[in-house]
Amino acid sequence: MSSHPYYFAYENRYQVVYSAGVDRWGHSPDDTVLYDYLKSWVEQNGLAGKRVIEFACGEGACGAILSDLGCVYHGIDVSPSAIEKARSTLCSYQNASVEVLDMVKGPIEGEYDAALDCMGLHMLITDTDRAGYLHNVFSVLKDEAPMLFFRESYRREGVYSGTVDSFAQWSKITGDDYVTPQPRLVTRSDNGEVAEVFVPLLPARAKDKSGYIIEFENAGFLVERFEEMASSYAIPFSASIFVRKGS
């Protein structure tokens, strides 16, 4: 492993796809499922005009949606390339901001009325990194603030339930790595042509329902709803989990 955390591999992935002429790698603000989930969540929790932080914000798709819904938005991501794209996406929103920040290492400043994680938690493999991240989330949220974990990698059964102390251990268990390139088809933004790029299929640590509930409760959150998601282009097996900070 390099001196950087293993999840810094996401930066390399963004660089590869952007160099191939792709304008956006992750979610789009036009994703109707994402929009409907966020709209319902904002309305049910009265978040218009409130401060919402997104962890692993990527290219700013959720930020654009939340800003359109009236939230005061702040996004953080470990990838400078993703943050640069997010700034471009959000440049017309006065109440939106983003910064490069490691959500595991922190520290994260401010106090927020709600938080969002869109396919972020599952990218963290080790128990220490996941616990550190959830601790950072807990520390910046107001008491009883809601959080939505959207499209987290999920399995009904067959997941590894033991402790993971390092990515090397995880790789030995699963055979996953961050370096083996895999072919992916992408659409170029300049001419609409389909191109092939070779990027690693980055590992995700899925959990089953009880595993996620235990993890959130150990971090001080109350799990209010757990919803299995339909398969999407982004991930075949996932769940969205609605939690709230305990007081």
N, C-alpha and C positions, 0 to 999 in steps of 0.2 A: 504494500500500500504506500502511496506517496505521502508527503508531509501534509497534504490537504485532506480533509475528510472525503470519504468515498463518494458522497453525494455531490461533490463538485463536478462529477462527470456530466451532470446536466448542462453545465456551461459549454463543454465541448460539443455536446449534441446540438445545442442551439447554433453554434458556430458552423457546424457542418451543413445543416439544412439551410441556413441563411446564405451560405456561400454558394448553394445550388440554385439560388434565385427564388427561394420560398419566402413569402411575406410573413406567414404565421404558421407556427408548428402546433400550438396547443388549441384550447377552446376558442371559439369565436363569440363575439357579443351577439351574434345571430343564432346561437344554439338555443332552440326553443325549449328544450327540457331544462337546461340550465336557467334560462330566464324565468320559466314558470316556477321553479323551485325557489329562486331568490325572491321573486315578487311575493309569493305566498309567505315566505319566511319574514320578509321585511314588514308586510302588512300585519301578520299575526303578532309580531313583537313590537310594533309601533316604532320602527327604526328610521323613518323619514326624519331628517334633521339631526340624527344621532351619529356618533363617531363609531365607525366600523373598521376594524383592521383585518386584512387578509394575509395569511401566512402562505408562503410559496405561491405568490401571486402570478408568477409567470408573465405573460405578455399583456396582462391588464384587461382581459375580457370581462371578468367578474367586476372589476373596478368600473368599467363603462356601464354595466348593467346597474350596479348599485348606485352609481352617480345619477343615472337617469331616474332611479327610484327615489332620489332625494337624500341619499345618505352622504355623510361627510367621510370620505374614504381615504384610507392609508394602506398601501400594500408593501410587503417586504419580500425579497427573494435573494437567494445566494448567488444567482447568475447575473453578472453585469449585462450580458447581451439581452437577456429577457427584460431586465429593468429598462434598458434603453428603448426596447420596443414598447414597453408599457407606458413610458413617458410620452412617446409619440401617440399611442392610442388614447391617452387621457389628457392631451394638451389643451383641449377645449373645455375641460371641466375645472372650474375654479376651486372647487372643494375636494379635489382629488390630488393625492401625492403618493410617491413611491420612493423607496430607497433600497440600496444593496445592503443586506444584513443576513447573517447566518442565524436562522430561527432557533437553532440548537444552542449555539454559543451565547447569543444575546450580547449585552443586555438590551432589552427593548424598553424604550421610554414611552411615557404617556399612560393615560387611562382611557379605556374604551367601553362603549355600551354594548358591543357585540363583536364576534369574531367569526371568520370564515376560513375554512381549509378546503380547497378544491383539489383532490388527488395529491395531497401533500404528505400526510402522516405515513402513508404506506411506503413512501420512498426512503424512510428511515428504517434501517435494518436492526441496529443494536438496541438492546433494552435501555442502555444508558442514554443514547441519543433521543429515543422516543420519550423517556421520562423527563429529560432535560427540556425538550420542546414543550411538552404539556405543562411543565412547571412555569415556563416563560409565558405561555398563554394564560394560565391561571393568574399569574401575578399582575397582568395588565388589564384584566377584566374587572368591571364593577361587580359587586355582589349580585347574584341572581341573573347575571348577563347571559344571553343565549349564545350558543355557537353551533354552526352547521359544518359537519364534515361531509362533503359532497363527493360521491363516486370514489370511495375508498375500496381498495382491493379486498375482496371478501370471498370466503369459501364456506359452504355449509358444513363441510367435514374434511378431514384429512390434512389439516394445517399442522405445522410444527408448533407445539405448545411449550417447549422448553425455553430456557434462557439463551439469549444470543449475546455473546460478549464482544464479538468482532466480526467484520465482514469476512475474514478468512474462514472463520467457523461456519458462517452462513453459506459460503461458497462450497465448502466441503459437504455440507448437508444437502444442498440443492443442485450444485453444479453451475449456479449462476455466476456471471462475472460482468465487469463493466467495460471490457475491452474487445470482445469478439464482435466484429461488425456483422450486421444482418441487413439484407436488402429491404428497402422500404420505397414505395412509390409516393411521390409528392407532386404537387401541381405548382409549376412556376408562376409567379405573380406577374411577370412582364409579358408573357406570351400565351399563358394558359396551357402550355404543353406539360405532359406528364414526364417526369424525370425519375431516375432511380438513384437513390442515395444509400450509402452503407453506414449505418449507425448501430451502436450496441443496443440490444434489447435490455434496457436497464432493469435491474431486479426490483421487485416490490415484495414487501413482507405482508402477506394477507393474514387476516385472522378470521375466526368464526365469530358468530354473534356473541357468545359468552366471553370469548377472549377480548373483544372490543369493550364490552360492558365492564369487565373487571379492570381493564386498563384505564378507562375513563374514571371509574369510581375510585380507583387508587390515587388518581390525580386530583380528586376533590370535586368531580363533576357528577351531576345527576343525569342519567340517560332517560330522555323523555320519549324518543321514538326511534325505531330502527326499520329502515325500508330497503328491501332488496331492489336493485335497479335492473332495468332491461339492458341487454347487451348493447354497446355503442361502439362507434369507431375508435373511441379512446381506450376502452377497456371492456373485456367480455364479461367479467364477473365482478360486481361491485355492490356496495350498499351506501346509502346516505344515512347519517346518524345525527340526530338532534339532541344536543346536550345543553346543560345550564350549569353555571358556576354555583356551587353551594355557598351559602352564607356562613 
